[in-house]
Amino acid sequence: MPTASREEFTANEKYMIIDSDSHVVETERTWQFMDPEDEKYRPVLAPHPTDPRTQWWIINGHARGFRFPTLTEDEMAERSRRLGRDVVTPIGAREGDDVERRLRHMDRLGIDVQVMFHTLWTVPPTDRAEVELALCRSWNRWVAEMWRQGKGRLRWCTMLPLMSMDESLALLEWAKDNGAVGVSMSPIIGQASHRSLFSSDLRGGAAFRYGHRDPYRQRQRRAGRINPTAV
């Protein structure tokens, strides 16, 4: 039976191209969406003592999150030359401050829709429930604003305050109404308390995504504190 070539097949079909693992780089603006009573938990950036280009997020008095260096577009062009592929992304598009520019960059790459993820939660940013709740609320509001400006093209995965399950369920419902298509899970040490989240009717069709390559998570798995089947 004859089959159509790829060219013939694609010529007659319109595909939506989805970048399902796109990240946004948190900036100080990310935390401008905190409630007034949560301002005391606002993360601040601190430079590395020997490398001024490297910065850390200071959260609740501790260095808890590495902020990726902001490369200039010339530096990105040089990296593209070394890698042999185009990795140039405008700064405003990377950091979410210029949604229109991000959309134009997507057009240049031939991408219809992006699903955006955090860059901060590679390790748990805090061990205090009230701080986690403040961070998650502000981060979700920040990304939801991008979705509202993104003409349906910027979807995202919510970060939930897993130390506060009632708040997590409420935030999941809000996130789904504001462009979220999934849940990005930071490393989990114990899962029993999260069963209500997985079985919640609020989940609907939301996907759960684990950061299984995270070094913190790998250490917890080796120590027997995490279920290896959960990745």
Secondary structure, DSSP 8 states (H G I E B T S, - for coil): -----HHHHHHT-----EEEEEE----GGGGGGS-GGGGGG--EEEE-SS-TT-EEEEETTEEEEEE-----HHHHHHHHHHHTS-----HHHHTTS-HHHHHHHHHHHT-SEEEEE-SSTTS-S-S-HHHHHHHHHHHHHHHHHHHHHTTT-EEEEE---TTSHHHHHHHHHHHHTTTEEEEEE---S--GGGHHHHH-GGGTT-EEEE-TT-HHHHHHHHTT-S-GGG-
